[in-house]
């Protein structure tokens, strides 16, 4: 009798699994889902920007005048990490662009936020400001040294998009 009971338990388990799998398949088929939807949500960075501008020992920058096609995706300010300001965007082509500012030592900070980009020794004029051009295998960067801080515009976007972001940066 014990051997018959063991066979029933295994058979019941397989029947239960078949019913559960069929129910999961029906749910998957009839619940709407969009594989092409963009999973990145836009963030509103205004409150964090105001907080950072009050807390930072340097003039905090943010873009002004970019088109609606630029999508803000991340924002942070960390006083303990060299008063670091971060504002991330997706450009109109879906490439990443970040604005980074900090009072941390320049070379170490730029290397960190630009994913190991190196200074090319070249400079570029953007909106009347001189920016150093850094290149890397993952990100390129435009770097500007201000009094008491370093500003970096970095990301996987084209050099033209990095320059567009740099040109849009304002302190108020």
Contact map, one row per residue, 1 for C-alpha under 8 A:
1111100000000000000000000000000000000000000000000000000000000000000000000000000000000000000000000000000000000000000000000000000000000000000000000000000000000000000000000000
1111110000000000000000000000000000000000000000000000000000000000000000000000000000000000000000000000000000000000000000000000000000000000000000000000000000000000000000000000
1111111000000000000000000000000000000000000000000000000000000000000000000000000000000000000000000000000000000000000000000000000000000000000000000000000000000000000000000000
1111111100000000000000000000000000000000000000000000000000000000000000000000000000000000000000000000000000000000000000000000000000000000000000000000000000000000000000000000
1111111110000000000000000000000000000000000000000000000000000000000000000000000000000000000000000000000000000000000000000000000000000000000000000000000000000000000000000000
0111111111000000000000000000000000000000000000000000000000000000000000000000000000000000000000000000000000000000000000000000000000000000000000000000000000000000000000000000
0011111111100000000000000000000000000000000000000000000000000000000000000000000000000000000000000000000000000000000000000000000000000000000000000000000000000000000000000000
0001111111110000000000000000000000000000000000000000000000000000000000000000000000000000000000000000000000000000000000000000000000000000000000000000000000000000000000000000
0000111111111000000000000000000000000000000000000000000000000000000000000000000000000000000000000000000000000000000000000000000000000000000000000000000000000000000000000000
0000011111111100000000000000000000000000000000000000000000000000000000000000000000000000000000000000000000000000000000000000000000000000000000000000000000000000000000000000
0000001111111110000000000000000000000000000000000000000000000000000000000000000000000000000000000000000000000000000000000000000000000000000000000000000000000000000000000000
0000000111111111000000000000000000000000000000000000000000000000000000000000000000000000000000000000000000000000000000000000000000000000000000000000000000000000000000000000
0000000011111111100000000000000000000000000000000000000000000000000000000000000000000000000000000000000000000000000000000000000000000000000000000000000000000000000000000000
0000000001111111110000000000000000000000000000000000000000000000000000000000000000000000000000000000000000000000000000000000000000000000000000000000000000000000000000000000
0000000000111111111000000000000000000000000000000000000000000000000000000000000000000000000000000000000000000000000000000000000000000000000000000000000000000000000000000000
0000000000011111111100000000000000000000000000000000000000000000000000000000000000000000000000000000000000000000000000000000000000000000000000000000000000000000000000000000
0000000000001111111110000000000000000000000000000000000000000000000000000000000000000000000000000000000000000000000000000000000000000000000000000000000000000000000000000000
0000000000000111111111000000000000000000000000000000000000000000000000000000000000000000000000000000000000000000000000000000000000000000000000000000000000000000000000000000
0000000000000011111111100000000000000000000000000000000000000000000000000000000000000000000000000000000000000000000000000000000000000000000000000000000000000000000000000000
0000000000000001111111110000000000000000000000000000000000000000000000000000000000000000000000000000000000000000000000000000000000000000000000000000000000000000000000000000
0000000000000000111111111000000000000000000000000000000000000000000000000000000000000000000000000000000000000000000000000000000000000000000000000000000000000000000000000000
0000000000000000011111111100000000000000000000000000000000000000000000000000000000000000000000000000000000000000000000000000000000000000000000000000000000000000000000000000
0000000000000000001111111110000000000000000000000000000000000000000000000000000000000000000000000000000000000000000000000000000000000000000000000000000000000000000000000000
0000000000000000000111111111000000000000000000000000000000000000000000000000000000000000000000000000000000000000000000000000000000000000000000000000000000000000000000000000
0000000000000000000011111111100000000000000000000000000000000000000000000000000000000000000000000000000000000000000000000000000000000000000000000000000000000000000000000000
0000000000000000000001111111110000000000000000000000000000000000000000000000000000000000000000000000000000000000000000000000000000000000000000000000000000000000000000000000
0000000000000000000000111111111000000000000000000000000000000000000000000000000000000000000000000000000000000000000000000000000000000000000000000000000000000000000000000000
0000000000000000000000011111111000000000000000000000000000000000000000000000000000000000000000000000000000000000000000000000000000000000000000000000000000000000000000000000
0000000000000000000000001111111100000000000000000000000000000000000000000000000000000000000000000000000000000000000000000000000000000000000000000000000000000000000000000000
0000000000000000000000000111111100000000000000000000000000000000000000000000000000000000000000000000000000000000000000000000000000000000000000000000000000000000000000000000
0000000000000000000000000011111110000000000000000000000000000000000000000000000000000000000000000000000000000000000000000000000000000000000000000000000000000000000000000000
0000000000000000000000000000111111000000000000000000000000000000000000000000000000000000000000000000000000000000000000000000000000000000000000000000000000000000000000000000
0000000000000000000000000000001111100000000000000000000000000000000000000000000000000000000000000000000000000000000000000000000000000000000000000000000000000000000000000000
0000000000000000000000000000000111111000000000000000000000000000000000000000000000000000000000000000000000000000000000000000000000000000000000000000000000000000000000000000
0000000000000000000000000000000011111000000000000000000000000000000000000000000000000000000000000000000000000000000000000000000000000000000000000000000000000000000000000000
0000000000000000000000000000000001111100000000000000000000000000000000000000000000000000000000000000000000000000000000000000000000000000000000000000000000000000000000000000
0000000000000000000000000000000001111110000000000000000000000000000000000000000000000000000000000000000000000000000000000000000000000000000000000000000000000000000000000000
0000000000000000000000000000000000011111100000000000000000000000000000000000000000000000000000000000000000000000000000000000000000000000000000000000000000000000000000000000
0000000000000000000000000000000000001111100000000000000000000000000000000000000000000000000000000000000000000000000000000000000000000000000000000000000000000000000000000000
0000000000000000000000000000000000000111110000000000000000000000000000001000000000000000000000000000000000000000000000000000000000000000000000000000000000000000000000000000
0000000000000000000000000000000000000111111000000000000000000000000000001000000000000000000000000000000000000000000000000000000000000000000000000000000000000000000000000000
0000000000000000000000000000000000000001111100000000000000000000000000111100000000000000000000000000000000000000000000000000000000000000000000000000000000000000000000000000
0000000000000000000000000000000000000000111110000000000000000000000000011110000000000000000000000000000000000000000000000000000000000000000000000000000000000000000000000000
0000000000000000000000000000000000000000011111100000000000000000000000010000000000000000000000000000000000000000000000000000000000000000000000000000000000000000000000000000
0000000000000000000000000000000000000000001111111000000000000000000000010110000000000000000000000000000000000000000000000000000000000000000000000000000000000000000000000000
0000000000000000000000000000000000000000000111111100000000000000000000000000000000000000000000000000000000000000000000000000000000000000000000000000000000000000000000000000
0000000000000000000000000000000000000000000111111110000000000000000000000000000000000000000000000000000000000000000000000000000000000000000000000000000000000000000000000000
0000000000000000000000000000000000000000000011111111000000000000000000000011100000000000000000000000000000000000000000000000000000000000000000000000000000000000000000000000
0000000000000000000000000000000000000000000011111111100000010100000000000000000000000000000000000000000000000000000000000000000000000000000000000000000000000000000000000000
0000000000000000000000000000000000000000000001111111110000000000000000000000000000000000000000000000000000000000000000000000000000000000000000000000000000000000000000000000
0000000000000000000000000000000000000000000000111111111000000000000000000000000000000000000000000000000000000000000000000000000000000000000000000000000000000000000000000000
0000000000000000000000000000000000000000000000011111111100010000000000000000100000001000000000000000000000000000000000000000000000000000000000000000000000000000000000000000
0000000000000000000000000000000000000000000000001111111101110000000000000000000000000000000000000000000000000000000000000000000000000000000000000000000000000000000000000000
0000000000000000000000000000000000000000000000000111111100000000000000000000000000000000000000000000000000000000000000000000000000000000000000000000000000000000000000000000
0000000000000000000000000000000000000000000000000011111110000000000000000000001000000000000000000000000000000000000000000000000000000000000000000000000000000000000000000000
0000000000000000000000000000000000000000000000000001111111110000000000000000001000100000000000000000000000000000000000000000000000000000000000000000000000000000000000000000
0000000000000000000000000000000000000000000000000000001111100000000000000000000000100000000000000000000000000000000000000000000000000000000000000001000000000000000000000000
0000000000000000000000000000000000000000000000000000100111110000000000000000000000000000000000000000000000000000000000000000000000000000000000000011100000000000000000000000
0000000000000000000000000000000000000000000000000000100111111000000000000000000000000000000000000000000000000000000000000000000000000000000000000000000000000000000000000010
0000000000000000000000000000000000000000000000001001100101111100000000000000000000001000000000000000100000000000000000000000000000000000000000000000000000000000000000000010
0000000000000000000000000000000000000000000000000000000000111110000000000000000000000000000000000000000000000000000000000000000000000000000000000000000000000000000000001111
0000000000000000000000000000000000000000000000001000000000011111000000000000000000000010000000000010000000000000000000000000000000000000000000000000000000000000000000011110
0000000000000000000000000000000000000000000000000000000000001111110000000000000000000000000000000000000000000000000000000000000000000000000000000000000000000000000011011100
0000000000000000000000000000000000000000000000000000000000000111110000000000000000000000000000000000000000000000000000000000000000000000000000000000000000000000000000011100
0000000000000000000000000000000000000000000000000000000000000011111000000000000000000000000000000000000000000000000000000000000000000000000000000000000000000000000000010000
0000000000000000000000000000000000000000000000000000000000000011111111000000000000000000000000000000000000000000000000000000000000000000000000000000000000000000000010010000
0000000000000000000000000000000000000000000000000000000000000000111111000000000000000000000000000000000000000000000000000000000000000000000000000000000000000000000000000000
0000000000000000000000000000000000000000000000000000000000000000011111100000000000000000000000000000000000000000000000000000000000000000000000000000000000000000000000000000
0000000000000000000000000000000000000000000000000000000000000000011111100000000000000000001100000000000000000000000000000000000000000000000000000000000000000000000000000000
0000000000000000000000000000000000000000000000000000000000000000011111110000000000000000111100000000000000000000000000000000000000000000000000000000000000000000000000000000
0000000000000000000000000000000000000000010000000000000000000000000111111000000000000000111100000000000000000000000000000000000000000000000000000000000000000000000000000000
0000000000000000000000000000000000000000011110000000000000000000000001111100000000000011110000000000000000000000000000000000000000000000000000000000000000000000000000000000
0000000000000000000000000000000000000001111000000000000000000000000000111110000000000011110000000000000000000000000000000000000000000000000000000000000000000000000000000000
0000000000000000000000000000000000000000011010000000000000000000000000011111000000000111100000000000000000000000000000000000000000000000000000000000000000000000000000000000
0000000000000000000000000000000000000000001010010000000000000000000000001111100000001111000000000000000000000000000000000000000000000000000000000000000000000000000000000000
0000000000000000000000000000000000000000000000010000000000000000000000000111110000011110000000000000000000000000000000000000000000000000000000000000000000000000000000000000
0000000000000000000000000000000000000000000000010001000000000000000000000011111000111100000000000000000000000000000000000000000000000000000000000000000000000000000000000000
0000000000000000000000000000000000000000000000000000000000000000000000000001111111111000000000000000000000000000000000000000000000000000000000000000000000000000000000000000
0000000000000000000000000000000000000000000000000000001100000000000000000000111111110000000000000000000000000000000000000000000000000000000000000000000000000000000000000000
0000000000000000000000000000000000000000000000000000000000000000000000000000011111100000000000000000000000000000000000000000000000000000000000000000000000000000000000000000
0000000000000000000000000000000000000000000000000000000000000000000000000000011111110000000000000000000100000000000000000000000000000000000000000000000000000000000000000000
0000000000000000000000000000000000000000000000000000000000000000000000000000011111110000000000000000011100000000000000000000000000000000000000000000000000000000000000000000
0000000000000000000000000000000000000000000000000000000110000000000000000000111111111000000000000000111100000000000000000000000000000000000000000000000000000000000000000000
0000000000000000000000000000000000000000000000000000000000000000000000000001111011111100000000000001111100000000000000000000000000000000000000000000000000000000000000000000
0000000000000000000000000000000000000000000000000001000000010000000000000011110000111110000000000011110000000000000000000000000000000000000000000000000000000000000000000000
0000000000000000000000000000000000000000000000000000000000000000000000000111100000011111000000000111100000000000000000000000000000000000000000000000000000000000000000000000
0000000000000000000000000000000000000000000000000000000000000100000000011111000000001111100000000111000000000000000000000000000000000000000000000000000000000000000000000000
0000000000000000000000000000000000000000000000000000000000000000000000011110000000000111110000011110000000000000000000000000000000000000000000000000000000000000000000000000
0000000000000000000000000000000000000000000000000000000000000000000001111100000000000011111000011100000000000000000000000000000000000000000000000000000000000000000000000000
0000000000000000000000000000000000000000000000000000000000000000000001111000000000000001111111111000000000000000000000000000000000000000000000000000000000000000000000000000
0000000000000000000000000000000000000000000000000000000000000000000011100000000000000000111111111000000000000000000000000000000000000000000000000000000000001000100000000000
0000000000000000000000000000000000000000000000000000000000000000000011100000000000000000011111100000000000000000000000000000000000000000000000000000000000000000000000000000
0000000000000000000000000000000000000000000000000000000000000000000000000000000000000000011111100000000000000000000000000000000000000000000000000000000000000000000000000000
0000000000000000000000000000000000000000000000000000000000000000000000000000000000000000011111110000000000000000000000000000000000000000000000000000000000000000000000000000
0000000000000000000000000000000000000000000000000000000000000000000000000000000000000000011111111000000000000000000000000000000000000000000000000000000000111000000000000000
0000000000000000000000000000000000000000000000000000000000000000000000000000000000000001111001111100000000000000000000000000000000000000000000000000000000111000000000000000
0000000000000000000000000000000000000000000000000000000000000000000000000000000000000001111000111110000000000000000000000000000000000000000000000000000011111000010010000000
0000000000000000000000000000000000000000000000000000000000000000000000000000000000000111100000011111000000000000000000000000000000000000000000000000000111100000000000000000
0000000000000000000000000000000000000000000000000000000000000100000000000000000000001111000000001111100000000000000000000000000000000000000000000000001111000000000000000000
0000000000000000000000000000000000000000000000000000000000000000000000000000000000011110000000000111110000000000100000000000000000000000000000000000001111000000000000000000
0000000000000000000000000000000000000000000000000000000000010000000000000000000000111100000000000011111000000000000000000000000000000000000000000000111100000000000000000000
0000000000000000000000000000000000000000000000000000000000000000000000000000000001111000000000000001111100001000000000000000000000000000000000000000111000000000000000000000
0000000000000000000000000000000000000000000000000000000000000000000000000000000001110000000000000000111111000000000000000000000000000000000000000001110000000000000000000000
0000000000000000000000000000000000000000000000000000000000000000000000000000000011110000000000000000011111011000000000000000000000000000000000000000110000000000000000000000
0000000000000000000000000000000000000000000000000000000000000000000000000000000000000000000000000000001111111000000000000000000000000000000000000000000000000000000000000000
0000000000000000000000000000000000000000000000000000000000000000000000000000000000000000000000000000001111111100000000000000000000000000000000000000010000000000000000000000
0000000000000000000000000000000000000000000000000000000000000000000000000000000000000000000000000000000011111110000000000000000000000000000000000000000000000000000000000000
0000000000000000000000000000000000000000000000000000000000000000000000000000000000000000000000000000000111111111000000000000000000000000000000000000000000000000000000000000
0000000000000000000000000000000000000000000000000000000000000000000000000000000000000000000000000000010111111111100000000000000000000000000000000000000000000000000000000000
0000000000000000000000000000000000000000000000000000000000000000000000000000000000000000000000000000000001111111110110000000000000000000000000100000000100000000000000000000
0000000000000000000000000000000000000000000000000000000000000000000000000000000000000000000000000000000000111111111111000000000000000000000000000000000000000000000000000000
0000000000000000000000000000000000000000000000000000000000000000000000000000000000000000000000000000000000011111111100000000000000000000000000000000000000000000000000000000
0000000000000000000000000000000000000000000000000000000000000000000000000000000000000000000000000001000000001111111100000000000000000000000000000000000001000000000000000000
0000000000000000000000000000000000000000000000000000000000000000000000000000000000000000000000000000000000000111111110000000000000000001011110000000000001100000000000000000
0000000000000000000000000000000000000000000000000000000000000000000000000000000000000000000000000000000000000011111110000000000000000001011000000000000000000000000000000000
0000000000000000000000000000000000000000000000000000000000000000000000000000000000000000000000000000000000000111111111000000000000000001101000000000000000000000000000000000
0000000000000000000000000000000000000000000000000000000000000000000000000000000000000000000000000000000000000110011111100000000000000111111110000000000000000000000000000000
0000000000000000000000000000000000000000000000000000000000000000000000000000000000000000000000000000000000000010000111110000000000000111000000000000000000000000000000000000
0000000000000000000000000000000000000000000000000000000000000000000000000000000000000000000000000000000000000000000011111100000000011110000000000000000000000000000000000000
0000000000000000000000000000000000000000000000000000000000000000000000000000000000000000000000000000000000000000000001111100000000011110000000000000000000000000000000000000
0000000000000000000000000000000000000000000000000000000000000000000000000000000000000000000000000000000000000000000000111110000000011100000000000000000000000000000000000000
0000000000000000000000000000000000000000000000000000000000000000000000000000000000000000000000000000000000000000000000111111000000011000000000000000000000000000000000000000
0000000000000000000000000000000000000000000000000000000000000000000000000000000000000000000000000000000000000000000000001111100001111000000000000000000000000000000000000000
0000000000000000000000000000000000000000000000000000000000000000000000000000000000000000000000000000000000000000000000000111110001111000000000000000000000000000000000000000
0000000000000000000000000000000000000000000000000000000000000000000000000000000000000000000000000000000000000000000000000011111111100000000000000000000000000000000000000000
0000000000000000000000000000000000000000000000000000000000000000000000000000000000000000000000000000000000000000000000000001111111100000000000000000000000000000001001100000
0000000000000000000000000000000000000000000000000000000000000000000000000000000000000000000000000000000000000000000000000000111110000000000000000000000000000000000001100000
0000000000000000000000000000000000000000000000000000000000000000000000000000000000000000000000000000000000000000000000000000111111000000000000000000000000000000000000000000
0000000000000000000000000000000000000000000000000000000000000000000000000000000000000000000000000000000000000000000000000000111111100000000000000000000000000000000000000000
0000000000000000000000000000000000000000000000000000000000000000000000000000000000000000000000000000000000000000000000000011110111110000000000010000000000000000000000000000
0000000000000000000000000000000000000000000000000000000000000000000000000000000000000000000000000000000000000000000000000011110011111000000001110000000000000000000000000000
0000000000000000000000000000000000000000000000000000000000000000000000000000000000000000000000000000000000000000000000111111000001111100000001110000000000000000000000000000
0000000000000000000000000000000000000000000000000000000000000000000000000000000000000000000000000000000000000000000000111111000000111110000111100000000000000000000000000000
0000000000000000000000000000000000000000000000000000000000000000000000000000000000000000000000000000000000000000000011111000000000011111000111100000000000000000000000000000
0000000000000000000000000000000000000000000000000000000000000000000000000000000000000000000000000000000000000000000011110000000000001111101110000000000000000000000000000000
0000000000000000000000000000000000000000000000000000000000000000000000000000000000000000000000000000000000000000011111000000000000000111111100000000000000000000000000000000
0000000000000000000000000000000000000000000000000000000000000000000000000000000000000000000000000000000000000000000110000000000000000011111100000000000000000000000000000000
0000000000000000000000000000000000000000000000000000000000000000000000000000000000000000000000000000000000000000011010000000000000000001111100000000000000110000000000000000
0000000000000000000000000000000000000000000000000000000000000000000000000000000000000000000000000000000000000000011110000000000000000011111110000000000001111000000000000000
0000000000000000000000000000000000000000000000000000000000000000000000000000000000000000000000000000000000000000010010000000000000001111111111000000000001110010000000000000
0000000000000000000000000000000000000000000000000000000000000000000000000000000000000000000000000000000000000000010010000000000000001110001111100000000111100000010000000000
0000000000000000000000000000000000000000000000000000000000000000000000000000000000000000000000000000000000000000000000000000000000111100000111110000000111000000011001000000
0000000000000000000000000000000000000000000000000000000000000000000000000000000000000000000000000000000000000100000000000000000000111100000011111000011110000000000000000000
0000000000000000000000000000000000000000000000000000000000000000000000000000000000000000000000000000000000000000000000000000000001110000000001111100011100000000000000000000
0000000000000000000000000000000000000000000000000000000000000000000000000000000000000000000000000000000000000000000000000000000000000000000000111110111000000000000000000000
0000000000000000000000000000000000000000000000000000000000000000000000000000000000000000000000000000000000000000000000000000000000000000000000011111111000000000000000000000
0000000000000000000000000000000000000000000000000000000001000000000000000000000000000000000000000000000000000000000000000000000000000000000000001111100000000000000000000000
0000000000000000000000000000000000000000000000000000000011000000000000000000000000000000000000000000001000000000000000000000000000000000000000000111110000000000000000000000
0000000000000000000000000000000000000000000000000000000001000000000000000000000000000000000000000000111100000000000000000000000000000000000000001111111000000000000000000000
0000000000000000000000000000000000000000000000000000000000000000000000000000000000000000000000000000111101000000000000000000000000000000000000111101111100000000000000000000
0000000000000000000000000000000000000000000000000000000000000000000000000000000000000000000000000011110000000000000000000000000000000000000000111100111110000000000000000000
0000000000000000000000000000000000000000000000000000000000000000000000000000000000000000000000000111100000000100000000000000000000000000000011110000011111000000000000000000
0000000000000000000000000000000000000000000000000000000000000000000000000000000000000000000000001111000000000000000000000000000000000000000011100000001111100000010011000000
0000000000000000000000000000000000000000000000000000000000000000000000000000000000000000000000001111000000000000110000000000000000000000001111000000000111110000010000000000
0000000000000000000000000000000000000000000000000000000000000000000000000000000000000000000000111100000000000000010000000000000000000000011110000000000011111000010000000000
0000000000000000000000000000000000000000000000000000000000000000000000000000000000000000000000111000000000000000000000000000000000000000011100000000000001111100000000000000
0000000000000000000000000000000000000000000000000000000000000000000000000000000000000000001000111000000000000000000000000000000000000000001000000000000000111110110000000000
0000000000000000000000000000000000000000000000000000000000000000000000000000000000000000000000000000000000000000000000000000000000000000000000000000000000011111110000000000
0000000000000000000000000000000000000000000000000000000000000000000000000000000000000000000000000000000000000000000000000000000000000000000100000000000000001111111000000000
0000000000000000000000000000000000000000000000000000000000000000000000000000000000000000000000000000000000000000000000000000000000000000000000000000000000000111111100000000
0000000000000000000000000000000000000000000000000000000000000000000000000000000000000000001000000000000000000000000000000000000000000000000000000000000000001111111110000000
0000000000000000000000000000000000000000000000000000000000000000000000000000000000000000000000001000000000000000000000000000000000000000000011000000000011101111111111000000
0000000000000000000000000000000000000000000000000000000000000000000000000000000000000000000000000000000000000000000000000000010000000000000001000000000000000011111111100000
0000000000000000000000000000000000000000000000000000000000000000000000000000000000000000000000000000000000000000000000000000000000000000000000000000000000000001111111110000
0000000000000000000000000000000000000000000000000000000000000010010000000000000000000000000000001000000000000000000000000000000000000000000000000000000010000000111111111000
0000000000000000000000000000000000000000000000000000000000000010000000000000000000000000000000000000000000000000000000000000011000000000000001000000000010000000011111111000
0000000000000000000000000000000000000000000000000000000000000000000000000000000000000000000000000000000000000000000000000000011000000000000000000000000000000000001111111000
0000000000000000000000000000000000000000000000000000000000000111110000000000000000000000000000000000000000000000000000000000000000000000000000000000000000000000000111111100
0000000000000000000000000000000000000000000000000000000000001111000000000000000000000000000000000000000000000000000000000000000000000000000000000000000000000000000011111110
0000000000000000000000000000000000000000000000000000000000001111000000000000000000000000000000000000000000000000000000000000000000000000000000000000000000000000000000011111
0000000000000000000000000000000000000000000000000000000000111100000000000000000000000000000000000000000000000000000000000000000000000000000000000000000000000000000000001111
0000000000000000000000000000000000000000000000000000000000001000000000000000000000000000000000000000000000000000000000000000000000000000000000000000000000000000000000000111
